[in-house]
Amino acid sequence: MAEFDLVIRGGTVVTASDITRCDVGIRDGRVAALAETLTDGAKVIDAAGLYVLPGGIDSHVHLDQPTGDGTRMADDFETGTRAAAAGGNTTVLPFALQIKGNSLRQDVLDYHRKAAGKCFVDHSFHMIISDPTPAVLGQELPALVKDGYTSFKVFMTYDGLKLNDRELLEVFAVARREGALVMVHAENYDAIKFFTERLEQAGRTTPNHHATSRPAPVEREATHRAISFAELVDVPIMVVHVSSRDAMEQIRWARQRGLKIYGETCPQYLVLTAKDLDGLNMEGAKYVCSPPPRDEASQVACWEGLLDGTFQVYSSDHAPYFFEHGELGKTNSRARTAFRWVPNGLPGVETRLPILFSEGVSKGRMEITRFVELTATNHAKLYGLYPRKGTIAVGSDADIVLWDPARSETITQAGLHHGCDYTPYEGFRCTGWPVLTLVRGRVVAENGTVTGDPGYGTYLKRGLSPYARPRGIHPGGFAPEPTSPFGSG
């Protein structure tokens, strides 16, 4: 009987800290050995000339999420995780949205039902808190954090989702007491509404004016306000999908004050600009997301943030909507009357890794160890999955992607695996491509074909993140930090 179920031989193993030419032995779905030469494998994969990387973790994806406006997301858990696997991802963290008036726990259970039997890769859930009632804050949210849902998101904009300042403070206080990490969508709701109404009054209703309605100061103000509330309560927060230098400067300012403020950016802010929204015949609707892509100077700033540590993670913010699908798509009848009705979001879970590798590693902007850190390791550490996920180490899950640094591919809708009917990155040329994806030692995608089975992906109960610990005991009477931040994962 062979010592290992699988041996990956002859590749270059890369983690967030090391680059090593060695073989990887896998047993019972976990990494069992790393050695110069391993020969006793029931199966062998030749990885000569390839990088052996930890599988990507995309910690910001939206799947099968209700919209409230009659549209429908283009990806459920089957198509979304299928695309994730093809793109070199082995874990995704979608959101479980609380619908106003609903029980938070019941909505979380509904997402489990949506995901059951459909996932090609492993998954866990962040919560979205839209209705922080006394019952949610006092009972449901603390209990769910203890049950392994150790992160949640709040919105400062969008009808039906935004929290007012008092509600944000109340939610932050619960996060501090329970040791959860709060993700914040930072845009000023009233400013956006003000600009939107002025633009509509002036007849400026085409998709490109979506970007006009949400200028960088809208993001900057909300980021500063979220940071100020985090300072008042003494709780770490993650500012998600940062698009501009304005917001980045607020994060840097907070860090200089010793605050635990983390940041995330996404591919749309690295390779798209507001000019992409100018397309004729509603083509610009393909690029409508919030915050919007900005200008080339903002692209430069976001690259700086990836390299200098302003951003800890790089996620897709995969929020897929059909472009042309009757009343369900971005070109529905209401959307044709005004940009405010265009569904906000872009597909990107499958293209996230190739874009960053090509533009970052292949073009010499970043070291491959930083690529691993931004796309896998830091996600696992921040969201309570490390070291089970996010690295290649003895005892870790054998979540591995083999990467061909020389392979050149062009992103096309025809070559993707999501449920969406378009990609905003059509025609984008990439150097470097994932050629094989393993989840817990099993091949789920190879050379552009998804070979795994829906339902193989498992739910991950997460531990508390050490990065979510406050700085100390707050003089205002908030509870002290948790004594055991690591949890069972």
ZADREN-637427 format. One record per residue (C-alpha): x, y, z. Coordinates in Angstrom, 1 decimal. Example, Ala and Ser with C-alpha at 12.3 -4.5 7.8 and 13.67 -1.06 7.14 Angstrom:
<atoms>
12.3  -4.5  7.8;
13.7  -1.1  7.1;
</atoms>
This chain:
<atoms>
0.0  0.0  0.0;
1.4  3.4  -1.0;
2.4  5.8  1.7;
0.6  8.7  0.0;
-2.7  8.9  -1.9;
-1.1  11.5  -4.2;
2.3  13.0  -4.8;
2.8  16.3  -6.6;
6.3  15.9  -8.0;
8.9  18.3  -9.4;
7.1  21.6  -8.9;
8.1  24.9  -7.1;
6.1  25.2  -3.9;
5.3  28.8  -3.0;
3.8  30.0  0.3;
3.5  33.6  1.6;
7.0  33.3  3.1;
9.0  30.7  1.1;
9.8  29.4  -2.4;
11.0  25.8  -2.4;
11.6  23.1  -5.0;
10.1  20.1  -3.4;
7.5  17.3  -3.7;
4.2  17.3  -1.9;
2.7  14.1  -0.4;
-1.0  14.1  0.3;
-2.8  11.6  2.5;
-6.5  11.7  3.5;
-7.1  15.1  1.9;
-4.2  16.8  3.8;
-0.6  17.6  3.2;
1.3  14.8  4.8;
4.9  15.5  3.7;
7.1  18.1  2.0;
10.4  16.7  0.8;
13.1  16.9  -1.9;
11.9  13.6  -3.3;
8.8  11.6  -2.6;
8.2  8.4  -4.6;
5.6  6.3  -2.8;
2.3  7.7  -4.2;
-0.7  5.8  -5.4;
-1.0  8.6  -7.9;
1.6  11.1  -9.2;
1.1  14.5  -10.8;
4.1  15.9  -12.7;
4.4  19.6  -11.8;
7.7  20.2  -13.5;
7.9  23.8  -14.7;
4.8  24.8  -12.6;
4.2  26.7  -9.4;
2.5  24.8  -6.7;
0.4  27.4  -4.8;
-2.1  27.3  -2.0;
-5.6  27.3  -3.5;
-7.1  30.8  -3.9;
-9.5  32.0  -1.2;
-12.0  34.5  -2.4;
-13.4  36.1  0.8;
-15.9  38.5  -0.9;
-18.4  36.8  -3.3;
-22.2  37.1  -3.6;
-24.1  34.0  -4.7;
-27.9  33.5  -5.1;
-28.5  36.7  -3.1;
-31.9  38.3  -3.3;
-31.9  41.8  -4.7;
-35.2  43.3  -3.7;
-35.8  45.0  -7.1;
-37.0  42.1  -9.2;
-33.7  41.2  -10.8;
-31.8  38.0  -10.0;
-28.2  37.1  -9.6;
-26.7  35.1  -12.5;
-24.9  32.6  -10.2;
-26.2  30.2  -7.7;
-23.8  28.1  -5.6;
-23.3  25.5  -8.3;
-22.3  27.8  -11.1;
-20.5  30.3  -8.8;
-18.3  27.6  -7.2;
-17.8  25.9  -10.5;
-16.3  29.1  -11.8;
-14.3  29.5  -8.7;
-12.7  26.1  -9.1;
-11.8  26.8  -12.8;
-10.1  30.0  -11.7;
-7.9  28.3  -9.1;
-9.9  29.0  -6.0;
-10.5  26.3  -3.4;
-12.5  28.2  -0.8;
-15.1  31.0  -1.2;
-16.8  33.1  1.5;
-20.3  34.2  0.2;
-22.7  36.4  2.2;
-25.8  35.3  4.0;
-28.0  38.4  3.7;
-30.5  39.3  6.5;
-33.7  40.5  4.9;
-35.3  43.3  6.9;
-37.9  41.9  9.3;
-36.4  38.4  9.1;
-34.6  36.4  11.7;
-30.9  36.5  11.1;
-30.5  32.9  12.0;
-33.3  31.8  9.7;
-31.7  33.7  6.8;
-28.4  32.0  7.5;
-30.1  28.6  7.5;
-31.7  29.5  4.2;
-28.3  30.1  2.6;
-27.2  26.7  3.9;
-30.1  25.2  2.0;
-29.2  27.1  -1.1;
-25.7  25.8  -1.0;
-26.5  22.2  0.0;
-25.3  19.6  -2.6;
-24.1  22.3  -5.1;
-20.6  23.4  -4.1;
-17.5  22.4  -6.1;
-15.2  24.1  -3.5;
-15.3  24.6  0.2;
-17.2  27.5  1.6;
-18.2  29.5  4.7;
-20.5  32.4  5.2;
-20.2  36.0  6.3;
-23.4  37.5  7.5;
-24.9  40.8  6.3;
-26.7  42.7  9.1;
-29.5  44.9  7.6;
-31.9  44.9  10.6;
-30.0  45.2  13.9;
-33.0  44.8  16.2;
-32.5  44.2  20.0;
-33.2  40.5  19.4;
-30.5  40.3  16.7;
-27.9  42.3  18.7;
-28.7  40.7  22.0;
-29.3  37.0  21.0;
-29.0  36.0  17.4;
-25.7  37.7  16.4;
-23.7  36.6  19.5;
-25.0  33.1  19.2;
-24.1  32.9  15.5;
-20.6  34.2  16.2;
-20.1  31.4  18.7;
-21.4  28.9  16.1;
-18.6  29.8  13.8;
-20.0  32.7  11.7;
-17.2  35.0  12.9;
-17.5  37.9  10.4;
-20.3  40.0  9.1;
-20.8  43.0  6.8;
-22.6  46.3  7.2;
-23.6  48.8  4.6;
-23.4  52.6  4.8;
-25.5  52.9  1.5;
-28.2  51.2  -0.5;
-31.9  51.3  0.3;
-32.9  48.4  2.5;
-29.3  47.7  3.7;
-27.8  50.9  5.1;
-27.4  51.3  8.8;
-27.5  54.7  10.5;
-24.7  55.9  12.7;
-26.3  54.7  15.9;
-26.9  51.3  14.4;
-23.3  51.0  13.2;
-22.0  51.8  16.7;
-24.4  49.2  18.2;
-23.2  46.5  15.7;
-19.5  47.5  16.3;
-20.0  47.1  20.0;
-21.4  43.5  19.6;
-18.4  42.7  17.3;
-16.0  43.9  20.0;
-17.6  41.9  22.7;
-17.9  38.7  20.7;
-14.5  38.9  18.8;
-16.0  39.1  15.3;
-14.6  41.0  12.4;
-16.7  43.6  10.8;
-16.6  44.3  7.0;
-17.8  47.8  6.0;
-19.1  49.0  2.6;
-18.2  52.6  3.0;
-20.1  55.0  0.8;
-22.2  58.0  1.9;
-25.9  57.2  1.2;
-27.2  60.7  1.4;
-24.5  62.2  -0.8;
-25.1  59.5  -3.5;
-28.9  60.2  -3.3;
-28.2  63.9  -3.6;
-26.0  63.5  -6.7;
-28.3  60.9  -8.3;
-31.3  63.2  -8.1;
-29.4  66.2  -9.5;
-28.1  64.1  -12.4;
-31.6  62.8  -13.2;
-33.1  66.3  -13.1;
-30.4  67.3  -15.6;
-31.3  64.3  -17.9;
-27.9  62.6  -17.2;
-29.3  59.1  -16.8;
-27.0  56.8  -18.8;
-24.8  54.2  -17.1;
-21.7  56.3  -17.2;
-23.3  58.7  -14.7;
-23.4  55.9  -12.2;
-19.7  56.8  -11.6;
-20.5  60.6  -11.6;
-23.0  60.0  -8.7;
-20.4  58.3  -6.5;
-17.2  60.4  -6.6;
-14.2  59.5  -4.5;
-15.1  61.9  -1.6;
-18.3  59.9  -1.1;
-16.1  56.9  -0.4;
-13.5  58.9  1.6;
-16.1  60.4  4.0;
-17.8  57.1  4.8;
-14.4  55.4  5.3;
-13.3  58.1  7.7;
-16.7  57.9  9.6;
-16.5  54.1  9.8;
-12.9  54.4  11.1;
-14.0  57.0  13.7;
-16.7  54.7  15.0;
-14.3  51.8  15.1;
-11.9  54.0  17.2;
-14.7  55.1  19.5;
-15.7  51.5  20.2;
-12.1  50.1  19.9;
-12.9  47.4  17.3;
-11.0  46.3  14.2;
-12.8  46.7  10.9;
-12.2  45.7  7.3;
-13.0  48.4  4.7;
-14.0  46.4  1.6;
-13.6  47.1  -2.1;
-11.5  50.2  -1.8;
-11.3  52.0  -5.1;
-9.4  55.3  -4.6;
-6.4  57.0  -3.0;
-8.8  59.1  -1.0;
-10.1  56.1  1.0;
-6.6  54.6  1.2;
-5.3  57.7  2.8;
-7.9  57.3  5.6;
-6.8  53.8  6.2;
-3.2  54.8  6.4;
-4.1  57.7  8.7;
-5.9  55.3  11.0;
-2.9  52.9  11.1;
-0.6  55.7  12.0;
-2.8  56.2  15.0;
-2.4  52.6  16.0;
-5.9  51.5  14.9;
-6.6  48.0  13.5;
-8.1  49.0  10.2;
-7.7  46.5  7.3;
-8.3  47.1  3.6;
-9.4  45.1  0.5;
-9.3  46.0  -3.2;
-10.5  44.1  -6.3;
-9.6  43.6  -9.9;
-12.0  46.1  -11.3;
-10.0  48.9  -9.6;
-6.7  47.7  -11.1;
-7.7  47.3  -14.7;
-11.0  49.1  -15.4;
-11.7  52.8  -15.3;
-14.9  55.0  -15.4;
-14.4  55.4  -19.2;
-15.5  51.7  -19.5;
-19.0  52.9  -18.5;
-19.2  55.1  -21.5;
-20.2  52.4  -23.9;
-23.2  52.9  -26.3;
-26.5  51.0  -26.2;
-26.2  50.2  -22.5;
-22.8  48.5  -22.9;
-21.6  50.7  -20.0;
-24.0  48.8  -17.7;
-21.6  45.9  -17.8;
-19.2  47.9  -15.7;
-21.6  49.3  -13.1;
-20.5  48.4  -9.6;
-20.1  50.3  -6.3;
-17.8  51.9  -5.7;
-17.3  52.4  -9.4;
-14.0  52.1  -11.3;
-12.3  55.5  -11.3;
-9.3  56.8  -13.3;
-5.8  55.7  -14.1;
-4.4  57.6  -11.1;
-6.7  55.5  -8.9;
-5.4  52.3  -10.5;
-1.9  53.4  -9.7;
-2.9  54.1  -6.1;
-4.6  50.7  -5.7;
-1.5  48.9  -7.0;
0.5  50.9  -4.4;
-1.8  49.7  -1.7;
-1.4  46.1  -2.7;
2.4  46.4  -2.4;
2.8  48.6  0.6;
0.4  46.8  2.9;
-2.5  49.2  2.8;
-4.5  46.2  1.5;
-4.3  42.9  3.3;
-6.6  41.0  0.8;
-7.5  41.0  -2.9;
-11.0  39.7  -3.6;
-13.3  39.7  -6.5;
-16.5  41.1  -5.0;
-18.2  38.7  -7.4;
-21.7  40.0  -7.8;
-23.0  38.6  -11.1;
-26.0  39.9  -13.0;
-27.2  39.1  -16.5;
-26.6  41.8  -19.1;
-29.4  40.8  -21.4;
-32.0  38.7  -19.8;
-35.3  40.5  -20.1;
-36.4  42.1  -16.8;
-33.7  40.2  -14.9;
-30.7  41.8  -16.6;
-28.7  45.0  -16.5;
-30.6  46.2  -19.6;
-34.1  45.8  -18.1;
-36.7  48.4  -18.9;
-36.2  50.4  -15.7;
-32.4  50.4  -16.2;
-32.9  51.9  -19.6;
-34.6  54.9  -18.0;
-31.9  55.7  -15.4;
-28.6  54.4  -14.2;
-29.9  54.1  -10.6;
-31.8  51.0  -11.7;
-28.9  49.1  -13.2;
-28.0  46.2  -10.9;
-24.7  47.0  -9.1;
-22.0  44.3  -9.5;
-19.6  42.5  -11.7;
-18.7  38.8  -12.2;
-15.1  38.1  -11.4;
-14.5  35.0  -9.2;
-13.0  33.0  -12.1;
-10.8  35.8  -13.4;
-9.5  37.3  -10.1;
-6.3  35.2  -9.9;
-5.2  35.3  -13.5;
-5.6  39.1  -13.7;
-3.5  39.7  -10.6;
-0.8  37.2  -11.5;
-0.5  38.6  -15.1;
-0.5  42.2  -14.1;
1.4  41.7  -10.9;
3.8  38.8  -11.0;
4.3  38.4  -14.7;
4.9  42.2  -15.2;
7.3  42.4  -12.3;
5.1  44.5  -10.0;
5.1  42.0  -7.1;
6.8  38.9  -5.8;
4.9  35.7  -6.1;
5.0  35.3  -2.3;
3.0  38.5  -2.1;
0.6  37.1  -4.6;
0.0  34.1  -2.4;
-0.4  36.3  0.7;
-3.0  38.6  -1.0;
-5.0  35.8  -2.6;
-5.0  33.0  0.0;
-3.0  33.3  3.2;
-4.2  36.6  4.5;
-7.8  35.6  3.8;
-7.4  32.5  5.9;
-5.7  34.4  8.7;
-8.3  37.2  8.8;
-11.3  35.1  8.6;
-10.4  32.3  11.0;
-9.4  29.5  8.6;
-5.6  29.5  9.1;
-3.6  27.2  9.0;
-6.2  24.7  7.8;
-6.5  26.8  4.7;
-4.3  29.4  3.0;
-0.9  27.6  3.0;
0.9  24.5  2.0;
2.2  22.9  5.2;
2.1  19.5  6.9;
-1.4  19.1  8.4;
-3.1  21.7  6.2;
-5.9  20.8  3.8;
-4.4  19.8  0.4;
-6.0  22.8  -1.3;
-3.6  23.4  -4.1;
-3.5  25.0  -7.5;
-0.8  24.2  -10.1;
0.0  27.4  -12.0;
1.7  27.7  -15.4;
3.6  31.0  -15.3;
4.3  30.9  -19.1;
0.8  30.0  -20.3;
-0.9  32.8  -22.2;
-4.7  33.0  -22.3;
-7.2  35.6  -23.4;
-10.3  36.0  -21.1;
-13.5  35.4  -23.1;
-17.0  34.8  -22.1;
-17.0  31.5  -24.1;
-14.2  30.2  -22.0;
-15.6  30.9  -18.6;
-17.8  28.7  -16.3;
-20.0  31.2  -14.4;
-23.7  31.6  -15.0;
-23.4  35.2  -16.3;
-23.9  36.1  -19.9;
-20.8  38.3  -20.1;
-17.5  39.2  -18.6;
-16.3  42.8  -18.1;
-12.8  41.5  -18.9;
-13.6  40.3  -22.4;
-10.4  40.2  -24.5;
-8.0  40.7  -21.5;
-4.7  39.0  -22.2;
-3.1  37.1  -19.3;
0.3  35.6  -18.9;
0.1  32.9  -16.2;
-2.8  30.6  -15.8;
-4.2  27.9  -13.4;
-4.0  24.5  -14.9;
-5.1  22.2  -12.1;
-7.1  22.8  -8.9;
-7.2  20.4  -6.0;
-9.6  20.6  -3.1;
-8.6  18.5  -0.1;
-6.5  16.4  -2.4;
-9.1  15.8  -5.1;
-8.8  17.3  -8.6;
-11.8  19.5  -9.2;
-10.6  21.4  -12.3;
-8.0  20.7  -15.0;
-6.9  22.6  -18.1;
-10.1  24.6  -18.3;
-12.5  21.7  -17.5;
-14.3  21.4  -14.2;
-14.0  17.7  -13.3;
-15.3  17.8  -9.7;
-18.7  17.0  -8.5;
-21.2  19.5  -7.1;
-21.6  18.7  -3.4;
-18.0  17.8  -2.8;
-17.3  21.2  -1.4;
-17.9  21.3  2.3;
-19.0  24.0  4.8;
-16.3  25.4  7.0;
-17.0  26.4  10.6;
-14.5  29.2  11.4;
-12.7  30.2  14.5;
-12.3  33.8  15.8;
-9.7  35.7  14.0;
-6.7  36.9  16.0;
-6.8  40.0  13.8;
-10.3  40.9  15.2;
-9.0  41.4  18.7;
-9.4  44.9  20.1;
-6.3  46.6  21.4;
-7.2  46.3  25.1;
-9.9  46.8  27.7;
-12.0  49.9  26.6;
-12.4  52.6  29.3;
-16.0  53.1  28.2;
-17.2  49.9  29.7;
-17.0  47.5  26.7;
-16.1  43.9  27.4;
-12.5  42.9  27.3;
-11.0  41.0  24.4;
-11.7  37.3  24.1;
-9.2  35.1  25.9;
-9.0  32.5  23.1;
-8.9  34.2  19.7;
-8.1  31.2  17.6;
-11.1  28.9  17.9;
-11.3  25.5  16.3;
-11.7  26.5  12.6;
</atoms>
